[in-house]
Amino acid sequence: MASKPGLWEMTMDMADTKMKSMKNSVCVDSTVADRWMKAGGQMGAKDVKCSKHDVTPTATGAVVDQVCETGGRTITSHIELTTVSDTSFKTSIKSTMSPPVMGRSESDVEMVANWMGACPSGMSPGDMEMDIPGVGKHVVHMGDAGKVTVH
């Protein structure tokens, strides 16, 4: 979805949690966007194996239904991607997890992404700045071949 080159700001909200909104900014070029879409948004996750990954195009985006395994856990997800414009999209992810994660067997995540313009100097394609509530800001580089480094 985030195929327009430049800086994308993403805000994620998790329903039924006390966690505040998380904001991430990611610098995207066509290579990063292609890698991201091929990995189903799981950039750098090598231990994820999906037995189902059905993508159905819609008039405004796509619906993805998938069943994946990672770390001994099965995650079944229904994802709705909605293009608002060439500079904005929304994603809704409803998942069930077995066994549960931290006592939760269901997850409901809403994400809104907006294109902010060119990537700022010092930020390269694949760099993501994450602002995690209670933790602070971290810069993650999604390098070639799925290599991830955190600064």
N, C-alpha and C positions, 0 to 999 in steps of 0.2 A: 504494500500500500504506500509506504513512504518512499515513492520512487523519484520525486522531484529532488534534485540535488540541493544540498544546503543543510541548514540547521533545523531540526525538528524538535519541538518541545512536546513532551508527552506527560499528561497528568493521569495517574491511575488511582481509582477509588475502589476499595474492597468493601462490599456490603457486609453487614452484620459483624463488623470488627470495630475495635476502638482505635485502630490504626488511622493516622491522618493520611491525607492524600500524599502520594509520592510523585515528585516531579523529576523527570529525566530529560536531558537534552542530548541528542545524538547527531553527529555530523555524517551525512549520507551522500554517497555518490552512487553511480549505477552498479558498480561492483558490490558495494555493501548491500544495496537494496536487493540485488539478485541473490546474494548469499543468505540474506535474512529470509526472503520468501522461500527459498529451497529448503531451509532448515525449519520452516514453519514457525518462525519467531524464536526458535531455540538456538540462537547464535552461540556457537562454541560448545554446545552440549553434545558430547560424543557418546554418552552412555544412554541416550534416549532411543528406544526402539519402538516404532509405531506399527501395530498390526492393522490399523485402519487409519486412513487419511483421505477422506472423501471431500473434495472441493466442488461446490455447486455455485456457478456464477448466478448473480441476481441482477436486477435492473440497476441497483445502486452499489454493488460490490460483490460479496461472496459469502457463502455459508460453508464452514468447515466442521466436519464431524470427525473426531479422531479418538483412537484408543491407543495410549502409549504406556510403556513400562520404563521406569527408571528407578534405580536404587531399591529394587524389590517392591515397588509400588506401582499399581495400575491406576492411570489417570484417564478418565473418559471425559472428553470436552466437546461442547457445542459452542462454536465461535461464529459471531456475526460481524462481518466487516462492512462498514457503510462509508462510502465516499461522500463527503459533504461538498467538497470542491477540490480543485487541484492543489489547494493549500491546507486542507483539513479533512480528517477522517475520524471515525469513531469505531471502537471495537468493544464488543460485549463477549465475555468468556464465562461460561457456566461449566463448572467441572465437579466431578465426584472423584474421590480418592480412596483407594483401598490398599493397604490399611490407612486409616486417617492420619493426617499430619497435625501434630500438636493438638490432638483431640477433635479436629475438624475433618468431617468426611465430605463437605461440600464447600465450594468456593464460587463467589460471584464477583467478577472484576469488570469494571467499566473503565475504558481508556479513551481519552480524547487527545488527538495529536494535531498540532498546528505547525505549519512551516513558518519559520521566523526570518528567513533570508539567508544570506551567505554564511558559511561557517566562519566563526571568528578566528583571527590569527592565533596560531598556537594550537588549534584544534584540527586534527586531520580526519579524513574519512575513516569511519570505524570507531572514532573516539566517542565515548558516552560519559556524560557527567550525571551522576546519580545523587540526588538529595534525599537521603533516607532519614525519616523522622527518628530522632533520638540517637542517630549515629553520625550524621553530618554528610558532607559532600565528598564523593570519591570520583576519580576519573578512571574509566575502564577503557582499554583499547582492545577492540575486537580485531585482532591481527589476521594475517593470512593463515590458511589451513586451520582456522578455528582456535588459534592460540589467543588466550586472554591474559592481559596483564593489568594489574590494579595499581594506581598511583595514589 
